[in-house]
Structures are given as structure tokens and as C-alpha cells.
């Protein structure tokens, strides 16, 4: 088995073991303190929130999966580092947005102008992140053969590293209930 596939397989096994452990014992929060049990109003079938270590492990596994799926040549591996850095930056930015969104739920609701300003800032940040990914991806993309070019969008979509603003089922945040699923309509 190739080393990259071995690493990807090991990462996925570690994630499965981590998920099984998380279901039996409370996982420590970022500060190492035990996390309180999930509130009863979470409902049946709801998973506990991911820790920073969980998110990092999933990012590692997704990136390893992309590399394994592309079967990179040694020359392409040299061009991969900036792409990986951009993907990791996007994952970190997404984690920050999720933390900010959680903090916003406990804060006083902003007025219309504040919400417009916040949305404009989020759109600008996402655009800058995508521009960084596009810049990093350009030389790497040029080095790919046709089969790799066909697989890369599918691998990125499956990994959900570049899929900003989507739910797990592919729906956008603003469905029939307005922006953010009806929680905070414009």
C-alpha cells in the first residue's frame, strides 16, 4: 500500500475510534476541562459539538484523502504545499466563524444595519479566502493531467473543504425560512 493511502487510512481509523470514544465519555474542551453533557433539548440523534482537536483531525483526513485521490507525482507534490496551506486556512476560518456564530446566539440581537455590516464583512472574508485558494491552486492545477482535473472538484466537494456556505445535504443557508434558516432574517 502506498504511504499516503496508509496515512489516510490510519487517519480515518483514528477518527472512527475518536468518535466511538466521544459517544461513551465526555470529550475535553479546548482548555482541557471536561465538557458538560449535551442539553436535553438537543433532541435525539444530535451529535455533540466538535472540539478543536476533532476539527483538526477531520481536516487532516480530508486533505490526505484529496492527495490520495489525485495520486500526485513527485513534481506535483512540490506544488501541493501552498494549496494545502490555503485549505487549512479556510478550515481555520470556518472554525472561527462557527465560534463567532455560537457567541452571537447568546448576544443581544443586532439591528438591521449591524446585520448588513456583519454579512458584508463575512462575504469579504470568504472572498479573500477563496481568492487565496485560487492563487495557490493555479500552478498546481496547471500541473494536473485530465483525469486529475476531473477528480479534483469531486474530491474537494466530497471533502467539503472548499464548499463554503453549505449544509451537509447541499442546501444553502437561506432556504424557505430566510437567511440562516429563519433564525435571523434580514
C-alpha positions as MATLAB code, in Angstrom:
seq = 'XXXXXXXXXXXXXXXXXXXXXXXXXXXXXXXXXXXXXXXXXXXXXXXXXXXXXXXXXXXXXXXXXXXXXXXXXXXXXXXXXXXXXXXXXXXXXXXXXXXXXXXXXXXXXXXXXXXXXXXXXXXXXXXXXXXXXXXXXXXXXXXXXXXXXXXXXXXXXXXXXXXXXXXXXXXXXXXXXXXXXXXXXX';
ca = [
       0.000    0.000    0.000;
       1.300    3.488   -0.781;
       2.418    5.649    2.159;
      -0.180    8.380    1.544;
      -3.003    5.856    1.404;
      -1.704    4.291    4.600;
      -1.709    7.698    6.312;
      -5.223    8.464    5.050;
      -6.455    5.045    6.217;
      -4.840    5.494    9.629;
      -6.363    8.972    9.961;
      -9.836    7.651    9.181;
      -9.422    4.797   11.677;
      -8.273    7.270   14.320;
     -11.326    9.417   13.616;
     -13.639    6.424   13.946;
     -12.037    5.463   17.253;
     -12.260    9.081   18.426;
     -15.954    9.238   17.508;
     -16.644    5.994   19.363;
     -14.846    7.303   22.445;
     -16.689   10.638   22.235;
     -20.002    8.776   22.421;
     -19.025    6.950   25.619;
     -17.171    9.657   27.561;
     -17.350   13.452   27.595;
     -14.549   14.914   25.480;
     -12.393   17.647   26.994;
     -12.966   21.159   25.699;
     -10.085   23.181   24.283;
      -8.932   24.132   27.770;
      -8.723   20.508   28.887;
     -11.745   20.773   31.192;
     -14.456   18.107   30.831;
     -17.339   19.327   28.724;
     -20.794   19.431   30.236;
     -23.299   16.906   28.974;
     -25.348   17.964   25.972;
     -28.566   19.731   26.930;
     -31.691   17.614   26.787;
     -33.225   19.982   24.204;
     -30.632   18.927   21.605;
     -33.007   16.179   20.595;
     -32.416   12.538   19.756;
     -29.725   11.769   17.217;
     -27.923   15.100   17.625;
     -24.179   14.752   17.992;
     -22.163   16.774   20.479;
     -20.245   19.746   19.075;
     -16.810   19.076   17.619;
     -13.751   20.043   19.602;
     -10.776   21.847   18.057;
      -8.897   18.530   18.030;
     -11.813   16.877   16.196;
     -11.860   19.603   13.547;
      -8.091   19.365   13.091;
      -8.272   15.571   12.718;
     -11.046   15.842   10.121;
      -9.102   18.482    8.188;
      -6.015   16.248    8.185;
      -8.066   13.288    6.943;
      -9.792   15.319    4.219;
      -6.510   16.716    2.911;
      -4.902   13.262    2.963;
      -7.936   11.937    1.077;
      -7.593   14.598   -1.614;
      -3.913   13.766   -2.054;
      -4.621   10.032   -2.191;
      -7.433   10.515   -4.703;
      -5.223   12.566   -7.017;
      -2.228   10.179   -6.885;
       0.236   13.056   -7.069;
       3.550   12.778   -8.886;
       6.723   13.965   -7.118;
       6.641   17.204   -9.152;
       3.013   17.817   -8.205;
       3.780   17.238   -4.515;
       6.126   20.235   -4.681;
       3.229   22.411   -5.872;
       0.786   20.958   -3.316;
       2.122   22.763   -0.208;
       0.553   26.185   -0.961;
      -2.762   24.502   -1.808;
      -2.718   22.574    1.456;
      -1.907   25.754    3.382;
      -4.846   27.553    1.728;
      -7.199   24.647    2.505;
      -6.071   24.650    6.136;
      -6.559   28.429    6.310;
     -10.114   28.006    5.027;
     -10.815   25.303    7.604;
      -9.458   27.550   10.385;
     -11.548   30.496    9.162;
     -14.641   28.295    9.108;
     -13.970   27.206   12.707;
     -13.641   30.862   13.724;
     -16.933   31.708   12.009;
     -18.647   28.821   13.801;
     -17.307   30.020   17.172;
     -18.417   33.583   16.423;
     -21.861   32.367   15.372;
     -22.177   30.435   18.646;
     -21.183   33.546   20.604;
     -23.715   35.599   18.614;
     -26.524   33.305   19.745;
     -26.062   34.446   23.330;
     -25.552   38.122   22.475;
     -28.237   40.727   22.009;
     -29.715   40.658   18.528;
     -28.148   43.321   16.276;
     -30.310   45.760   14.339;
     -30.672   45.739   10.549;
     -27.647   47.924    9.812;
     -25.410   45.906   12.120;
     -26.539   42.667   10.436;
     -25.862   44.127    6.992;
     -22.385   45.227    8.071;
     -21.677   41.807    9.597;
     -22.818   39.973    6.448;
     -20.739   42.267    4.231;
     -17.668   41.586    6.372;
     -18.285   37.803    6.214;
     -18.703   37.881    2.437;
     -15.498   39.891    2.078;
     -13.578   37.432    4.307;
     -14.870   34.453    2.336;
     -13.985   36.116   -0.964;
     -10.454   36.785    0.265;
     -10.130   33.149    1.371;
     -11.354   31.856   -1.984;
      -9.001   34.227   -3.812;
      -6.117   32.864   -1.739;
      -7.130   29.304   -2.615;
      -7.444   30.195   -6.313;
      -3.993   31.805   -6.324;
      -2.430   28.799   -4.584;
      -4.320   26.347   -6.810;
      -3.419   27.918  -10.193;
       0.129   26.446  -10.625;
      -0.955   23.151   -9.082;
      -3.953   22.925  -11.431;
      -1.726   23.526  -14.446;
       0.394   20.504  -13.440;
      -2.557   18.081  -13.277;
      -3.451   15.660  -16.063;
      -7.023   15.426  -17.383;
      -8.044   12.591  -15.036;
      -6.766   14.527  -12.011;
      -8.560   17.686  -13.189;
     -11.777   15.681  -13.430;
     -11.317   14.192   -9.924;
     -10.177   17.288   -8.018;
     -13.543   19.133   -7.977;
     -15.253   15.951   -6.795;
     -12.651   15.402   -4.080;
     -12.974   18.985   -2.891;
     -16.762   18.736   -2.865;
     -16.691   15.431   -1.003;
     -14.190   16.794    1.484;
     -16.266   19.948    1.934;
     -13.088   21.945    2.443;
     -13.825   24.433   -0.303;
     -17.636   24.136   -0.102;
     -18.396   27.343    1.781;
     -21.910   28.154    2.918;
     -23.468   24.731    2.526;
     -25.236   22.347    4.852;
     -24.367   18.676    4.907;
     -27.185   17.986    2.465;
     -26.115   20.667   -0.008;
     -28.802   23.245    0.795;
     -27.816   26.870    1.132;
     -28.319   28.710    4.415;
     -31.194   30.768    3.067;
     -33.976   28.323    2.321;
     -37.667   28.951    2.724;
     -37.211   30.492    6.171;
     -34.883   33.311    5.135;
     -31.232   33.897    5.887;
     -29.694   31.375    8.306;
     -32.719   29.069    8.311;
     -35.073   31.628    9.812;
     -33.065   32.310   12.954;
     -32.000   35.774   11.858;
     -33.874   37.013    8.792;
     -32.758   40.196    7.141;
];
